[in-house]
């Protein structure tokens, strides 16, 4: 049975550094985090799609974005659960669940069980990990 998942994108750090800004590389490839309330997409309110910065995969829709007050774009569900991978993250003395793009392994942020209905989930995502495409484009 064939998988519906696209082939995994694999590039060297040097290749990613040619495509991403230093901040994007730090966040997407080295699992960094932008400062709260500073991301370009935090206050984005238009309808559209949020794509992986590294590979262009559609990860979230604007219809699931909400203001959680946490300082990062927040979504209550991904566009397609198969496009997101989750990993246990014990860095910084915490136990969290890291969220990555399943196609290129870009670090996106973390997921928490404190979101709104209908899922009760909060995907807390770095703006630097995403590109936004407005619905009218």
Secondary structure, 3 states (H helix, E strand, C coil): CCCCCCCCCCCCHHHHHHHCCHHHHHHHHHCCCCCCCCCCCCCCCCCEEEEECCCCCEEEEHHHEECCCCCCEEECCCCCHHHEEEEEECHHHCCEEEEEECCCCCEEEEEECCCCCCCCCEEEECHHHEEEEECCC
